[in-house]
Amino acid sequence: MRRLLVYRDVILPASETEFMRRQYLGFSHLQPLWIGRRITEAAKSLEVLRLGGDGISGPARRVLFKETGVVPDRAALATLRPVAIHAQFGRGGAFALPIARALNIPLAVTFHGGDAHKDTHYRRFPPGVFARRLPALMAEARVFICVSDSVKARLIDRGFPVEKLVVIPIGTEIPSAPLSVRLGESLLFVGRFVEKKGLSVLIAALKRLQAEGRAPEAVIVGDGPLGDAIRAEAASLSGVRFLGWQPPEAVAVLMREAGLLVVPSLRAAGGDAEGLPSVAVEAMALGLPVLASDEAGLGGVAEAIVPARDAGAMATAIAALMADPARRMSLGEAGYARARQDFDAKVQSARLEAVLVGLVS
């Protein structure tokens, strides 16, 4: 198999391990080698190379690479004879551009959501690495892969060449039939505690329901920069459990026991927004019904949809769905059908590989 370099600056944050892995499940012609500046425990199952190495000069070489594009380990990378480099996130594309130039190989970049929507990434003053290299990235990258139509539309708005944009959603592993979902009486939220995830809207909706005496139990999985603020907001709620980050197998168990996954995403103040919430796709694959905002990027094909930021509408929808198991079962079945049609990881991964192979054929 031919070598493919996969650039992720941090390999990998815990919240990314599963959806990053799934992008390469269906590869049969290219062998990924992950390269980046930081390696975490979550990357132990991957084949990785830390740019600059672990020696005493490593930190300085990585800083030089970040700021000037001088590629460490160029000779070692060249001996691997990679045929292309696939960068994760727009900023990763900016870092990978000097590597593609140094090795004379084509560059593909996947945009996941915030990297397309967040205005601060595109701010010209003071310019970060991404903003400084963006014109060259637009000109020299061969293809920009968008995880959703909304990401593609935003990149077009930002001046990316439309002929280089390809939409390939990230899929999930689909069981041959929906797994047994108990459709219990609890809500489930899974995600980072950042503004665009809309967790404050869910907390406000639960407060409304508690005041009316009909708040369901809620299980909150994840953490992040807003963790302390979110937990303070939920302090008066008696039926909320915060579990922190959980491994994928534990999240799958929670999904099988929940009654509803809530995805209250919204557009943050700085423009940050979802691309395609992988947790929603994972829930659909298991037959768990999904309640999402209209800014979650799902499209409303097989989900119950409410307006973003509207805690009242969220509360009303939660109460109605939790009181109607048949409706939830119907949503779960529709979600599973959509997951099989649009989000099969092996199919989506094979599509990605075909695009990458096309760059070197």
CORQUI-V671568 format. One record per run of one state. SS is the DSSP state (H for helix, E for strand, - for the rest). FROM is the first residue (numbers start at 1). TO is the last residue. If there is no record, write none. Layout:
ss:SS from:FROM to:TO
ss:SS from:FROM to:TO
This chain:
ss:- from:1 to:1
ss:E from:2 to:7
ss:- from:8 to:9
ss:E from:10 to:11
ss:- from:12 to:13
ss:H from:14 to:22
ss:- from:23 to:29
ss:E from:30 to:36
ss:- from:37 to:37
ss:E from:38 to:39
ss:- from:40 to:40
ss:H from:41 to:43
ss:- from:44 to:47
ss:E from:48 to:50
ss:- from:51 to:57
ss:H from:58 to:68
ss:- from:69 to:73
ss:H from:74 to:79
ss:- from:80 to:83
ss:E from:84 to:88
ss:- from:89 to:89
ss:H from:90 to:103
ss:- from:104 to:105
ss:E from:106 to:111
ss:- from:112 to:113
ss:H from:114 to:117
ss:- from:118 to:118
ss:H from:119 to:122
ss:- from:123 to:128
ss:H from:129 to:140
ss:- from:141 to:142
ss:E from:143 to:146
ss:- from:147 to:148
ss:H from:149 to:157
ss:- from:158 to:161
ss:H from:162 to:164
ss:E from:165 to:167
ss:- from:168 to:171
ss:E from:172 to:172
ss:- from:173 to:185
ss:E from:186 to:190
ss:- from:191 to:194
ss:H from:195 to:197
ss:- from:198 to:198
ss:H from:199 to:211
ss:- from:212 to:216
ss:E from:217 to:221
ss:- from:222 to:226
ss:H from:227 to:233
ss:- from:234 to:239
ss:E from:240 to:244
ss:- from:245 to:247
ss:H from:248 to:257
ss:- from:258 to:259
ss:E from:260 to:263
ss:- from:264 to:277
ss:H from:278 to:286
ss:- from:287 to:289
ss:E from:290 to:293
ss:- from:294 to:303
ss:E from:304 to:306
ss:- from:307 to:310
ss:H from:311 to:322
ss:- from:323 to:324
ss:H from:325 to:342
ss:- from:343 to:343
ss:E from:344 to:344
ss:H from:345 to:360
ss:- from:361 to:361
